Amino acid sequence: MTRIITAYKIVLAQLVLALVAGIVAWGAKGSAMAVAVFAGGLINVIANLYFALHVFRGGVRPAPSVLRGFYLAEVVKLLLTAALFALALGVLKLAPLPLLLGFSVTLAGYWLALLPAGPAQRWIKA
């Protein structure tokens, strides 16, 4: 149960980072930049939330089934990420650089949260 809570806390931390990045962008460059930055962060949040929901469903399963679930969840996560980027760039016509910036901020947050020490790790373990 603690692993699923950790996964959800990481997704929540990424959502907070996306919000903060969007607010900072809004203060610095205005609403169009803020929407693109937040949308980029939200792409990563949605993809990682899907992964967490898929991987941790169903309780205890045999190891081959768990491994298959991880691979399937990762493939769908990558396809979902690509589809959301296509939607943001093609349909919503958001600026590409702020979009990538927001995505990168939440991606960096994911890796920072996994460091063995530091405030993020202490918060996740709480």
HUZIUR-V228961 format. One record per run of one state. SS is the DSSP state (A for helix, B for strand, O for the rest). FROM is the first residue (numbers start at 1). TO is the last residue. If there is no record, write none. Layout:
# HUZIUR-V228961
((SS & FROM & TO) (SS & FROM & TO))
This chain:
# HUZIUR-V228961
((O & 1 & 1) (A & 2 & 29) (O & 30 & 30) (A & 31 & 55) (O & 56 & 62) (A & 63 & 91) (O & 92 & 95) (A & 96 & 113) (O & 114 & 118) (A & 119 & 125) (O & 126 & 126))
